[in-house]
Amino acid sequence: MEAWNTILTVCPPIKGWTPKRQQLLQALIDCETATPASMPEPKPGEWGFEPSDPSWWADLFRHIADNCPFLMGQVPGTDGRAPFVVTVDWMLKHDNLLKVFEGQFQDGAAA
C-alpha cells in the first residue's frame, strides 16, 4: 500500500499491515472474483472493481485525492467535530469502498 502513503499524503499513513487488514483486503479480492458479473462494464474514463490489482488502488487513491474533498478532510466537520479524513481501515471495509466506488463522496458530499 505504498501508493496510499504517496498519493493520500494528508491521510494517516500506513505504518504496518495487520492480519485484520489482510483479512479485509482478501475479502474484497474474494468479492471481485466471486461476483464479476454483478459489476457493470466500466464506461470510458471509469474503472472496474479490481481490488486484486495494485494499480487499481493507485487509480482509486488519485481519484479520492482529486475528487473527494470530504474524504480528504477538506469539508468542515459538524457540531464542533474535526473534519473527517479517510483511513486505510475505513477504506478496506466493503461498504465504505463501494460508496467511494459509486461516487457518493465526490464534490464534497458525505454519504
DSSP file (Angstrom, degrees, kcal/mol; ACC not computed):
  #  RESIDUE AA STRUCTURE BP1 BP2  ACC     N-H-->O    O-->H-N    N-H-->O    O-->H-N    TCO  KAPPA ALPHA  PHI   PSI    X-CA   Y-CA   Z-CA
    1    1 A M    >>        0   0    0      0, 0.0     4,-1.1     0, 0.0     3,-0.9   0.000 360.0 360.0 360.0  33.2    0.0    0.0    0.0
    2    2 A E  H 3>  +     0   0    0      1,-0.2     4,-1.8     2,-0.2     5,-0.2   0.850 360.0  65.2 -56.5 -34.8    2.9    2.3   -0.8
    3    3 A A  H 3>>S+     0   0    0      1,-0.2     4,-3.0     2,-0.2     5,-0.5   0.857  94.7  58.6 -59.7 -35.8    0.5    4.2   -3.1
    4    4 A W  H <>5S+     0   0    0     -3,-0.9     4,-2.0     1,-0.2    -1,-0.2   0.958 109.3  42.6 -56.8 -52.4   -1.6    5.2   -0.1
    5    5 A N  H  <5S+     0   0    0     -4,-1.1    -1,-0.2     1,-0.2    -2,-0.2   0.790 119.4  44.7 -67.9 -28.0    1.3    7.0    1.6
    6    6 A T  H  <5S+     0   0    0     -4,-1.8     3,-0.3     2,-0.1    -1,-0.2   0.870 125.0  28.0 -83.5 -39.0    2.5    8.6   -1.6
    7    7 A I  H  <5S+     0   0    0     -4,-3.0     2,-1.2     1,-0.2     3,-0.2   0.883 119.8  48.9 -93.5 -44.5   -0.9    9.8   -3.0
    8    8 A L    ><< +     0   0    0     -4,-2.0     3,-1.5    -5,-0.5    -1,-0.2  -0.491  66.1 157.2 -97.4  64.5   -3.0   10.4    0.1
    9    9 A T  T 3   +     0   0    0     -2,-1.2    -1,-0.2    -3,-0.3    -2,-0.1   0.684  68.3  55.5 -69.5 -19.1   -0.4   12.5    1.9
   10   10 A V  T 3  S+     0   0    0     -3,-0.2    -1,-0.3     2,-0.1    -2,-0.1   0.579  95.4  84.5 -87.2  -8.7   -3.0   14.3    4.1
   11   11 A C  S <  S-     0   0    0     -3,-1.5    76,-0.1    -7,-0.2    61,-0.1  -0.568 101.5 -82.6 -89.8 154.9   -4.4   10.9    5.4
   12   12 A P        -     0   0    0      0, 0.0    76,-0.3     0, 0.0    -1,-0.1  -0.364  57.2-118.1 -55.5 127.4   -2.9    9.0    8.3
   13   13 A P        -     0   0    0      0, 0.0     2,-0.6     0, 0.0    -4,-0.0  -0.283  17.8-112.2 -70.8 153.7    0.0    7.0    6.7
   14   14 A I        +     0   0    0    -13,-0.2     3,-0.1     1,-0.2    -9,-0.1  -0.762  39.2 169.3 -81.8 122.1    0.1    3.2    6.7
   15   15 A K        +     0   0    0     -2,-0.6     2,-0.3     1,-0.3    -1,-0.2   0.520  63.2   5.3-111.0 -11.0    2.9    2.2    9.0
   16   16 A G        -     0   0    0      2,-0.0     2,-0.5     0, 0.0    -1,-0.3  -0.984  63.8-122.4-166.0 162.7    2.2   -1.5    9.2
   17   17 A W        -     0   0    0     -2,-0.3    -3,-0.0    -3,-0.1     0, 0.0  -0.962  29.8-162.5-119.2 118.0    0.0   -4.3    7.8
   18   18 A T     >  -     0   0    0     -2,-0.5     4,-2.3     1,-0.1     5,-0.2  -0.525  33.1-112.0 -97.1 162.1   -2.0   -6.3   10.3
   19   19 A P  H  > S+     0   0    0      0, 0.0     4,-2.3     0, 0.0     5,-0.1   0.869 119.6  55.5 -58.2 -35.5   -3.7   -9.6    9.9
   20   20 A K  H  > S+     0   0    0      2,-0.2     4,-2.3     1,-0.2     5,-0.2   0.921 107.6  48.0 -63.9 -43.7   -7.1   -7.8   10.2
   21   21 A R  H  > S+     0   0    0      1,-0.2     4,-2.6     2,-0.2    -1,-0.2   0.909 111.5  50.2 -62.6 -41.3   -6.2   -5.5    7.3
   22   22 A Q  H  X S+     0   0    0     -4,-2.3     4,-2.7     1,-0.2    -1,-0.2   0.897 109.5  51.8 -63.6 -39.1   -5.1   -8.5    5.3
   23   23 A Q  H  X S+     0   0    0     -4,-2.3     4,-2.0     2,-0.2    -2,-0.2   0.913 110.9  47.3 -63.3 -43.3   -8.4  -10.3    6.0
   24   24 A L  H  X S+     0   0    0     -4,-2.3     4,-1.7     2,-0.2    -2,-0.2   0.911 113.3  48.3 -65.5 -42.2  -10.4   -7.2    4.9
   25   25 A L  H  X S+     0   0    0     -4,-2.6     4,-2.3     1,-0.2    -2,-0.2   0.921 110.8  50.8 -63.2 -43.6   -8.3   -6.9    1.7
   26   26 A Q  H  X S+     0   0    0     -4,-2.7     4,-2.9     1,-0.2    -1,-0.2   0.876 106.5  55.1 -63.6 -36.4   -8.7  -10.6    1.0
   27   27 A A  H  X S+     0   0    0     -4,-2.0     4,-2.0     2,-0.2    -1,-0.2   0.892 108.4  48.8 -63.2 -38.2  -12.5  -10.3    1.4
   28   28 A L  H  X S+     0   0    0     -4,-1.7     4,-2.1     2,-0.2    -2,-0.2   0.915 112.2  48.1 -65.8 -42.3  -12.5   -7.5   -1.2
   29   29 A I  H  X S+     0   0    0     -4,-2.3     4,-2.1     1,-0.2    -2,-0.2   0.909 110.9  51.1 -64.2 -41.7  -10.5   -9.7   -3.6
   30   30 A D  H  X S+     0   0    0     -4,-2.9     4,-2.0     1,-0.2    -1,-0.2   0.882 108.3  52.5 -62.8 -38.0  -12.8  -12.6   -3.0
   31   31 A C  H  X S+     0   0    0     -4,-2.0     4,-1.8     2,-0.2    -1,-0.2   0.904 107.8  52.5 -63.2 -41.1  -15.8  -10.4   -3.7
   32   32 A E  H  < S+     0   0    0     -4,-2.1    -2,-0.2     1,-0.2    -1,-0.2   0.927 115.5  39.0 -59.8 -46.5  -14.1   -9.4   -7.0
   33   33 A T  H  < S+     0   0    0     -4,-2.1    -1,-0.2     1,-0.2    -2,-0.2   0.740 115.4  52.7 -80.2 -21.7  -13.6  -13.0   -8.1
   34   34 A A  H  < S+     0   0    0     -4,-2.0    -1,-0.2    -5,-0.2    -2,-0.2   0.806 122.0  23.0 -83.8 -29.4  -16.9  -14.3   -6.8
   35   35 A T    ><  +     0   0    0     -4,-1.8     3,-1.2    -5,-0.2     4,-0.4  -0.261  65.9 141.3-134.7  50.1  -19.3  -11.9   -8.5
   36   36 A P  G >  S+     0   0    0      0, 0.0     3,-1.0     0, 0.0    -1,-0.1   0.828  74.4  59.9 -64.4 -28.5  -17.7  -10.3  -11.5
   37   37 A A  G 3  S+     0   0    0      1,-0.2     4,-0.1    -3,-0.1    -2,-0.1   0.720  93.5  66.3 -71.4 -19.5  -20.9  -10.4  -13.5
   38   38 A S  G <  S+     0   0    0     -3,-1.2    -1,-0.2     2,-0.1    -3,-0.0   0.680  88.5  77.6 -77.1 -15.7  -22.7   -8.2  -10.9
   39   39 A M  S <  S-     0   0    0     -3,-1.0     9,-0.0    -4,-0.4     2,-0.0  -0.798  85.7-122.1 -95.7 133.0  -20.5   -5.2  -11.7
   40   40 A P        -     0   0    0      0, 0.0    -2,-0.1     0, 0.0     3,-0.1  -0.322  36.3 -92.7 -67.9 154.9  -21.3   -3.2  -14.9
   41   41 A E        -     0   0    0      1,-0.1     6,-0.0    -4,-0.1     2,-0.0  -0.468  51.5-105.2 -63.7 135.9  -18.7   -2.8  -17.5
   42   42 A P        -     0   0    0      0, 0.0     6,-0.1     0, 0.0    -1,-0.1  -0.357  29.9-131.7 -66.2 144.7  -16.8    0.4  -16.9
   43   43 A K    >   -     0   0    0      1,-0.2     3,-2.6     4,-0.1     0, 0.0  -0.473  46.2 -70.2 -84.0 162.9  -17.5    3.3  -19.2
   44   44 A P  T 3  S+     0   0    0      0, 0.0    -1,-0.2     0, 0.0     3,-0.1  -0.334 127.8  22.6 -53.8 132.6  -14.7    5.2  -20.8
   45   45 A G  T 3  S+     0   0    0      1,-0.4     2,-0.2    -3,-0.1    -2,-0.0   0.336 110.4  92.8  88.7  -7.0  -12.9    7.2  -18.1
   46   46 A E    <   -     0   0    0     -3,-2.6    -1,-0.4     0, 0.0     2,-0.3  -0.623  65.3-136.6-108.4 172.4  -14.2    4.9  -15.4
   47   47 A W        -     0   0    0     -2,-0.2    -4,-0.1    -3,-0.1     2,-0.1  -0.928  14.4-119.5-128.4 156.1  -12.5    1.8  -13.9
   48   48 A G        -     0   0    0     -2,-0.3     2,-1.0    -6,-0.1    -7,-0.1  -0.229  41.7 -87.5 -81.9 178.0  -13.8   -1.6  -13.0
   49   49 A F        +     0   0    0    -13,-0.1     3,-0.1     1,-0.1    -1,-0.1  -0.780  64.5 147.8 -91.1  99.6  -13.8   -3.2   -9.5
   50   50 A E    >   +     0   0    0     -2,-1.0     3,-2.1     3,-0.1     6,-0.3  -0.506   9.4 161.3-134.5  64.4  -10.4   -4.8   -9.3
   51   51 A P  T 3  S+     0   0    0      0, 0.0   -22,-0.2     0, 0.0    -1,-0.1   0.606  73.0  67.7 -66.9  -8.5   -9.1   -4.8   -5.8
   52   52 A S  T 3  S+     0   0    0    -24,-0.1     3,-0.1   -23,-0.1   -23,-0.0   0.616  87.1  80.4 -80.7 -10.9   -6.6   -7.5   -6.6
   53   53 A D    X>  -     0   0    0     -3,-2.1     4,-1.3     1,-0.1     3,-1.1  -0.857  68.7-154.6-101.1 114.7   -4.7   -5.1   -8.9
   54   54 A P  H 3> S+     0   0    0      0, 0.0     4,-1.9     0, 0.0    -1,-0.1   0.830  96.4  57.6 -57.2 -32.3   -2.3   -2.7   -7.1
   55   55 A S  H 3> S+     0   0    0      1,-0.2     4,-2.3     2,-0.2     5,-0.2   0.824  99.7  59.0 -69.2 -28.3   -2.6   -0.2   -9.9
   56   56 A W  H <> S+     0   0    0     -3,-1.1     4,-2.5    -6,-0.3    -1,-0.2   0.924 105.7  48.8 -62.1 -43.7   -6.4   -0.1   -9.4
   57   57 A W  H  X S+     0   0    0     -4,-1.3     4,-3.0     2,-0.2    -2,-0.2   0.918 109.5  51.4 -62.2 -43.8   -5.8    1.0   -5.8
   58   58 A A  H  X S+     0   0    0     -4,-1.9     4,-2.2     1,-0.2    -1,-0.2   0.917 111.0  48.5 -60.6 -42.6   -3.4    3.8   -7.0
   59   59 A D  H  X S+     0   0    0     -4,-2.3     4,-2.3     2,-0.2    -1,-0.2   0.915 112.1  49.3 -61.9 -42.9   -6.0    5.0   -9.5
   60   60 A L  H  X S+     0   0    0     -4,-2.5     4,-2.5     2,-0.2    -2,-0.2   0.917 110.2  50.3 -62.6 -43.9   -8.7    5.0   -6.8
   61   61 A F  H  X S+     0   0    0     -4,-3.0     4,-2.6     2,-0.2    -1,-0.2   0.891 110.4  49.7 -63.5 -39.1   -6.4    6.9   -4.4
   62   62 A R  H  X S+     0   0    0     -4,-2.2     4,-2.2     2,-0.2    -1,-0.2   0.901 109.8  52.2 -64.3 -40.0   -5.7    9.5   -7.1
   63   63 A H  H  X S+     0   0    0     -4,-2.3     4,-2.4     2,-0.2     5,-0.3   0.929 111.0  47.0 -60.5 -45.4   -9.5    9.8   -7.7
   64   64 A I  H  X S+     0   0    0     -4,-2.5     4,-2.1     1,-0.2    -2,-0.2   0.939 112.1  49.8 -62.0 -47.6  -10.0   10.4   -4.0
   65   65 A A  H  < S+     0   0    0     -4,-2.6    -1,-0.2     1,-0.2    -2,-0.2   0.864 120.7  35.7 -60.0 -36.7   -7.3   13.0   -3.8
   66   66 A D  H  < S+     0   0    0     -4,-2.2    -1,-0.2    -5,-0.2    -2,-0.2   0.734 132.2  21.3 -90.0 -24.6   -8.6   14.8   -6.8
   67   67 A N  H  < S+     0   0    0     -4,-2.4    40,-2.2    -5,-0.2    41,-0.3   0.459 106.1  68.6-129.0  -2.8  -12.4   14.5   -6.4
   68   68 A C     X  +     0   0    0     -4,-2.1     4,-1.2    -5,-0.3     3,-0.5  -0.614  42.8 165.4-126.2  73.2  -13.4   13.7   -2.8
   69   69 A P  T  4>S+     0   0    0      0, 0.0     5,-2.8     0, 0.0     6,-0.5   0.820  77.0  60.7 -59.9 -31.0  -12.7   16.7   -0.6
   70   70 A F  T >45S+     0   0    0     35,-0.6     3,-1.3     1,-0.2     5,-0.3   0.939 106.6  45.2 -60.4 -45.4  -14.9   15.2    2.2
   71   71 A L  T 345S+     0   0    0     -3,-0.5    15,-2.8    34,-0.3    -1,-0.2   0.732 110.0  56.4 -70.5 -21.6  -12.6   12.1    2.5
   72   72 A M  B 3<5S-A   85   0A   0     -4,-1.2    -1,-0.3    13,-0.2    -2,-0.2   0.311 117.9-108.6 -93.7   8.0   -9.5   14.4    2.4
   73   73 A G  T < 5S+     0   0    0     -3,-1.3    -3,-0.2    11,-0.8    12,-0.1   0.702  85.2 122.5  76.0  19.5  -10.6   16.4    5.4
   74   74 A Q      < +     0   0    0     -5,-2.8    -4,-0.2    -6,-0.2    -3,-0.1   0.408  53.5  77.6 -95.9   1.5  -11.4   19.5    3.3
   75   75 A V  S    S-     0   0    0     -6,-0.5     9,-0.4    -5,-0.3    -2,-0.0  -0.953  91.3-111.0-111.1 126.4  -15.0   19.8    4.4
   76   76 A P        -     0   0    0      0, 0.0     6,-0.1     0, 0.0     8,-0.1  -0.190  33.0-115.4 -56.3 143.4  -15.6   21.3    7.8
   77   77 A G        -     0   0    0      4,-0.4     2,-0.3    -4,-0.1     3,-0.3  -0.234  28.9-121.1 -69.6 167.8  -16.8   19.0   10.5
   78   78 A T  S >  S+     0   0    0      4,-0.3     3,-2.1     1,-0.2    -1,-0.1  -0.772  82.4  18.0-111.5 158.7  -20.3   19.4   12.0
   79   79 A D  T 3  S-     0   0    0     -2,-0.3    -1,-0.2     1,-0.3     3,-0.1   0.838 134.4 -54.7  53.5  38.4  -21.3   20.0   15.6
   80   80 A G  T 3  S+     0   0    0     -3,-0.3    -1,-0.3     1,-0.3     2,-0.2   0.503 103.5 136.2  78.8   3.2  -17.8   21.0   16.6
   81   81 A R    <   -     0   0    0     -3,-2.1    -4,-0.4     1,-0.1    -1,-0.3  -0.498  59.5-106.1 -83.3 154.7  -16.1   17.9   15.3
   82   82 A A        -     0   0    0     -2,-0.2    -4,-0.3     1,-0.1    -1,-0.1  -0.345  49.9 -83.8 -69.2 157.7  -13.0   17.9   13.3
   83   83 A P        -     0   0    0      0, 0.0     2,-0.3     0, 0.0    -1,-0.1  -0.302  49.8-104.2 -61.1 149.1  -13.2   17.2    9.5
   84   84 A F        -     0   0    0     -9,-0.4   -11,-0.8    -3,-0.1     2,-0.4  -0.565  35.9-171.4 -73.9 136.6  -13.4   13.6    8.5
   85   85 A V  B     -A   72   0A   0     -2,-0.3   -13,-0.2   -13,-0.2   -14,-0.1  -0.996  26.2-116.9-130.2 127.1  -10.2   12.2    7.0
   86   86 A V        -     0   0    0    -15,-2.8     2,-0.3    -2,-0.4     3,-0.0  -0.277  28.1-161.1 -63.6 143.1  -10.2    8.7    5.4
   87   87 A T     >  -     0   0    0    -76,-0.1     4,-2.4     1,-0.1     5,-0.2  -0.833  30.6-114.0-118.5 161.8   -8.1    6.0    7.0
   88   88 A V  H  > S+     0   0    0    -76,-0.3     4,-2.0    -2,-0.3     5,-0.1   0.878 117.4  54.7 -63.6 -36.2   -7.0    2.7    5.4
   89   89 A D  H  4 S+     0   0    0      1,-0.2     4,-0.4     2,-0.2    -1,-0.2   0.897 109.8  46.8 -65.8 -38.4   -9.1    0.7    7.9
   90   90 A W  H >4 S+     0   0    0      1,-0.2     3,-1.1     2,-0.2     6,-0.2   0.924 112.4  51.1 -64.0 -44.6  -12.2    2.7    6.9
   91   91 A M  H 3< S+     0   0    0     -4,-2.4    -2,-0.2     1,-0.2     6,-0.2   0.821 102.1  59.8 -65.1 -33.2  -11.3    2.2    3.2
   92   92 A L  T 3< S+     0   0    0     -4,-2.0     2,-0.4    -5,-0.2    -1,-0.2   0.591  79.9 101.4 -76.5  -9.2  -10.9   -1.6    3.5
   93   93 A K  S <> S-     0   0    0     -3,-1.1     4,-2.6    -4,-0.4     3,-0.4  -0.654  76.3-134.0 -77.8 128.1  -14.4   -2.1    4.7
   94   94 A H  H  > S+     0   0    0     -2,-0.4     4,-2.5     1,-0.3     5,-0.2   0.869 101.4  49.8 -52.2 -48.7  -16.5   -3.3    1.7
   95   95 A D  H  > S+     0   0    0      1,-0.2     4,-1.7     2,-0.2    -1,-0.3   0.890 113.4  46.7 -62.0 -39.6  -19.5   -1.0    2.3
   96   96 A N  H  > S+     0   0    0     -3,-0.4     4,-2.0    -6,-0.2    -2,-0.2   0.925 112.3  49.2 -68.6 -44.1  -17.2    2.1    2.5
   97   97 A L  H  X S+     0   0    0     -4,-2.6     4,-2.9     1,-0.2    -2,-0.2   0.896 109.4  52.9 -61.8 -39.5  -15.2    1.2   -0.5
   98   98 A L  H  X S+     0   0    0     -4,-2.5     4,-2.3    -5,-0.3    -1,-0.2   0.892 106.1  53.5 -64.1 -38.8  -18.3    0.6   -2.5
   99   99 A K  H  <>S+     0   0    0     -4,-1.7     5,-2.5     2,-0.2     4,-0.5   0.916 111.9  44.9 -61.0 -42.7  -19.6    4.1   -1.5
  100  100 A V  H ><5S+     0   0    0     -4,-2.0     3,-1.5     1,-0.2     5,-0.2   0.942 112.6  51.3 -64.4 -46.8  -16.4    5.6   -2.8
  101  101 A F  H 3<5S+     0   0    0     -4,-2.9    -2,-0.2     1,-0.3    -1,-0.2   0.841 108.8  51.7 -59.4 -35.3  -16.5    3.5   -6.0
  102  102 A E  T 3<5S-     0   0    0     -4,-2.3    -1,-0.3    -5,-0.2    -2,-0.2   0.529 117.4-113.1 -81.5  -6.7  -20.1    4.6   -6.6
  103  103 A G  T X 5 +     0   0    0     -3,-1.5     3,-1.2    -4,-0.5    -3,-0.2   0.685  69.5 140.9  87.2  18.6  -19.1    8.3   -6.3
  104  104 A Q  T 3 <S+     0   0    0     -5,-2.5    -4,-0.2     1,-0.2    -5,-0.1   0.615  73.9  45.2 -72.8 -10.5  -21.0    9.1   -3.1
  105  105 A F  T >  S+     0   0    0     -6,-0.3     3,-0.8    -5,-0.2   -35,-0.6   0.303  83.7 123.8-113.1   8.4  -18.2   11.3   -1.7
  106  106 A Q  G X  S+     0   0    0     -3,-1.2     3,-1.6     1,-0.2   -38,-0.2  -0.361  73.4  13.3 -70.7 149.1  -17.4   13.3   -4.8
  107  107 A D  G 3  S-     0   0    0    -40,-2.2    -1,-0.2     1,-0.3   -39,-0.2   0.803 135.3 -55.0  58.5  34.5  -17.6   17.0   -4.8
  108  108 A G  G <  S+     0   0    0     -3,-0.8    -1,-0.3   -41,-0.3    -2,-0.2   0.428  94.2 146.1  86.8  -1.9  -17.7   17.3   -1.0
  109  109 A A    <   -     0   0    0     -3,-1.6     2,-0.5     2,-0.0    -1,-0.3  -0.399  38.0-148.2 -70.1 146.0  -20.7   15.1   -0.5
  110  110 A A              0   0    0     -2,-0.1    -5,-0.1     1,-0.1    -1,-0.0  -0.975 360.0 360.0-113.5 126.2  -20.8   12.9    2.7
  111  111 A A              0   0    0     -2,-0.5    -1,-0.1     0, 0.0    -6,-0.1   0.484 360.0 360.0 -76.2 360.0  -22.6    9.6    2.3
